[in-house]
Amino acid sequence: MNGRQEQNPLELMRSLIEQIDRLIEDIRQDLEENERLLLQSQQEVEKLSKKNAAITAELQKIQSHTDSFSRHELRMGYEAALEAQQRLYLMSGKVEKIQAQIQQLRGQANWLEDFRTTLHNLVESFSGLVKGFRPGEGIEMIIQAQEAERQRLSRQMHDGPAQALSNFILQTEIAMRLFEIDPVKAKEELESLRLSATQAFQKVRDFIFELRPMMLDDLGLAPTVKRYVDAMQGIPGSSVQFTLSGMERRLEPYLEVMLFRAIQELLGNAIRHSQASEVRLHLDLGNTMVKVMVDDNGKGFDPEILKERTNMGIKIIRDRVEMLGGDFQLSTRIGEGTRVTFTIPLQEVAELT
């Protein structure tokens, strides 16, 4: 591979950084426009509040001296008060909506800046590694690149659909103020709508955890696996037993990611594909190696299928384990469940890095 070919990935990342810079600038311009619009709207709300207070005072005056006003004047007074209240509610809702939009734009800008920093660091790292890197370093970079993409999607879900659902809940609360024909029924329907939105929001949060559990970065492998197993206990008709041995500690970040993804894949296969009712997971954090064992009572499969299909999760796990100098064992037959056991030597991994 010549020097020019080796620089192509770096040039692509540098080009992406330039595009991100332009996107950040566009978002900041939108922020400035929304902040200007927010100021104008807040001023309008202040004016409408004063006007509403004046009309309310006038209406109270009319109510206390009904004999001095005609039926037409009474009706006009009530209509003016109702119109002022509705305009105030609408403008207040507009202010809240603009504030939510500003919050969303700031979140997007912050994420893009973090992503740009990550890309910049990758460019700096790859610049020194692109020539003559060792096999172990290549494995680490591949796994980290895959997880960087998952992390990007996770944050994108958080700042996109999740934020939209938050705005949806806010809009229902605003709409509740405007319905005066049948307040009881309107409130019941909108309350149901808000409940649905809240449930959807929780599903999005679960999806974020599936893509990239943030606690893996903060707390490490063992607590994240415990949290994931607890979440799977809610799946009807299945039970997962988790045991942990060895010294609970932090491992290399890329190794924690690889192990968690492998466990996630194997548990998902056991429950969703093998339809197992009982699954046993054992994680051993030894001094010189990490061992993972997943045993289920599901329907099993023909191991020969691994030779025909290259995209199966189990095959990908085996390839990664072997690339890290580990040992992978699979025991399965149709109708007799599946057991997957693999070990990764920590000492050999440390030498590669």
N, C-alpha and C positions, 0 to 999 in steps of 0.2 A: 504494500500500500504506500503510495507516495505522499509527500507532505501536503499537497493540495487536498487530497482525499481525506486525510486525517483532520484537516481544518474545517471540513464541511459541517459537521455537527456543531462546532463552536460558532461558525458563521450563522447557522440557523438560530442558535440561542441568542446571539447578539441581535439578530434581526427581530426576534420575538421581544427582546427587551425594549427595542425602539418602538415597536407597536404598542407595548404596554405603557410606555411613557406617553404616547399620544392619547391612548385611552384614558389614562389618569388625568391628563390635561382636559379632555372633554368632560369627564365627570366633575372636575373642579369647576368648570364653567357652568355646568348644570347646577352645581351646589350654590354658586354665587347667584344665579338667576332665581333659584328656589328661596334662598335667604332674602333676596330683595322682595319677592312676591309675598313671603311670610310677613315681612315688616309692613307692607301695604295692607295685607289682610288683617293683621292685628290692629292697625290703626282704624280700619273700617269697622272691626268688631267693637272697638272702643266708642266710635261714633254711634253705632247702632245700639249699644248698651245705654248710652245717654238718651237717645231718642226713644228707646223702649221704656226707660224709666219715666220720661216726660209724658208719654202716651198713657202709661199705666196710672200716673197721678191724675191725668185729665179724666180717665175713665172712672177712677174712684170718685172724682168730683161729680161726674154725671150721675153715678149710682146713688150718691147721697142727696141729689136734687133732681130726681127723675121728673118731678112735676114741672120743672122749668125747661125741659127739653122735649122736643117732638119725638115721635116714634122713629122717624127717619134719622134724626140726629143721634138717637140711641144706637140704632143699627150701624150707622157709619162709625161711631166710636168703637163699638165692639170689633167691627171688621178691621179698623186701623190697628187696634191692639193685637189682633190675631196675626195680621200681616207683618207687623213689626217683630213679633215673637218668632214667626217662621223664618224671616230674613236673618234674624240673629242666630237661630239654630243652624241654618244653612251655612252662614259665614263662619260660625264656630267650628262646624264640621270641616269646612274647607281648611281652616287653620290647622286642625289636628291632622288632616290628611297630608298637608304640606310638611308638617313636622315629621310625620312618619316617612315621607319620601326623602327628606333630608337625612334622617337616620339611616335609611337604606343606602343612600348614595355614599355616606361616610363609611359605612361598613364595606361597600364594594371598593372604595378607594383604599382603605386600610388593607384589605385582602390583596389587592393588586400590588400595593407597595411591598407587602411581605413576600408575595410571589416573585416580584422583580428582584428583591434582595436574594431570595433563594437561587434564582437563575444566575444572578451575578456571581454568587459564591460557587455555583456549579461550573461556570465558565472559568473562574480562577483555578478551581481544582482540576478540571479536565485539561487545562492548558499545561499543567505540570505532569499529568498522567497519561496523556494521549500517546506518548512515545514510550514503548517498552514497558507497559504496566505488567505486573505479575498476575497470574490466573486468579489468585484469591482476591486481589483488588478489583478485578473485572466482575467477579461474582457479587461483591459488595455493591458496586456501582449499579449493576443491573437491578438488584433487589431494591436499592434505595430509589432508583428512577421509577420503578413500578409503584412504590409507595408514595412517592411525591405526586404522581398522577392521581392516586386514590385520595390523597389528602386535598388536592386541588378540587376534586369533585365534591368531597365532603364539605369544604368551606363554601363551595358554590351553591350547594343545596341549602346550607344554613343562611346565606345572604340573599338567596333568591326565593324559592318556594316557601321556605319557613317564614321569611319576612312578609311575603305576600299573604300568607295565612294570618299573620298577626294583624295586618291591615284589614283583612276581611272581617276579623272579629271586631275591630274598631268601627268599621263601617256599619255593622249590624247594630252596635250600640248607638250610633248617630241616628240611624234610621228609626230606632225605637222612639226617639223623641218627636218624630214628625207625624206619627200615626195617632190621630185624635178621634177618628171615627169610631173605632172599636178598640180601645186601649188594651182590654184584657186579652182578646184574641190575638191582636198584633204582638203583644209581648210574649204570649205563649209560642207563637210561630217563630219569632225572632230568637227566643231563648233556645228553641230546638235547633235552629240554624247555627247559633253560636256553639252549641254542644258538638255538632257535627264538625265544625271547623276546628274546634279544640282537639277532637279525636284525630282528625287528619294531621294536625300539627304534631301530635305525639308520634304518629306513624313516620313522619318526616324525620323526627329526632332519632327514631329507631333505625331508619335508613342511614342516617349519618353515622351511627355507631357501627353498622355493618360495614360501611365503606372504610372508615378510619376511626377507631375508638381513640379519643384524645387521651384517655387514661393510660393507654399503652406508652405514650411519651412521658406522662407524668409519674406513674406509679410502677410501671414495668409489666413483665409477662404474667406472673402468677396472679396478681389482683385482677388483671384484665380477663384472664381465663375464668376465674371464679365468677366475675360479673357476667360473662357470656354464658356460662353454664346455668347460672341462676335465671337468666332471661329465657333460656331454652326449656326450663322446667314448666313454662306456661303453655307449651305445645301439647294439646290433648293426646292421650294415648302413648306417651313416651316418658321415660325416666332416664336421667343422666346422673351417674355417680362419679364424682370427681375426687381423686386422692392426690395429694402432693407430698413428695418426700425430698430429702436433701435440704440444703440451705437456701432459703428464699432470698434472692438477691437480684440485682440488675445484671443483665448481660449486654453484649454489644448491641446497639440499637438495631442494626440490620438483621442480627440473629434473632432478636425478640420478634421482629416483624415476620421473619420467615417461619418461626415456630408457631406464632399465633395464627397465621394464615393457613398453615398445615392443619392445625387443630380445628379451625373453623371449617375447613373443607371436609375433613374426615367426619366430624359430628354432623354436618349437614347431609353428607352422603348416607350416614347410618339412619338418620331419622326420616329424611325426605325421600330418598331413593330406595334404600333397603327396607324401609317401613319397620324399623326395629322398635320394639317396645321397651327394651332395656339396653343401655349403652354404658360402658365403663371406660372412663378416661383416667389414665395415670400419667403424671408428670414428675419425673425424677431429675432434680437439679443437683447432679453430683459434682464432685470436685474437679473431675477431668472430662466429664461428658454430660450431655443432656439426653435423656431418654423419654420418648413419648410412646404410649400404648393406647390404642383405641380398639375396644372389643365390643361387638354388638351381636344380638340374636336375630338379625334381619334375614332377608331372603337370600343374601349372598349373590355371587355372580361368577361367571367363568373367567378365570384370570387370563386365559388366552386372548381375551378381547383387548388387553393392553397392547398386544403386538399389532393389532389392526388400527386402533384409534390412538392418535398422538396427542389429542387435546383433552384427555381425561385428567381430572384433578389429581387422582392417585399417581398417575405416571409423572405428572409435573412435580409432585412432591418427591417421588423417588429420584428423579433427575437432580433436583436441588440438593437433596441429602447427599447423593453420591458426589456431586460437585464440591461439597464442603468436606469431603473425606469421611462421610458417615456410612452407616450400614442400614439398609432398608429391608424389611421382611413383610411379606403379605401371605396370609393364610385365609383362603375362602373357597367355598364350594356352593353351588346353587342349592338353596334350601337349608344351609348350615351356618349362616352368619358369616361375619368377616372380622378378622383381627389384623390390624396394621401396627407394626412396631418399628421404630427407627431410632437410631442414636447418632449424635453428632459430637465428635471429640472437641472439647473446648480448647485443649492445648494446641492442637493442630490448627484450629481456626485462628488462635491468637498468633501463631507463628506466621500465618499468611498475611495478617494485617500489620 
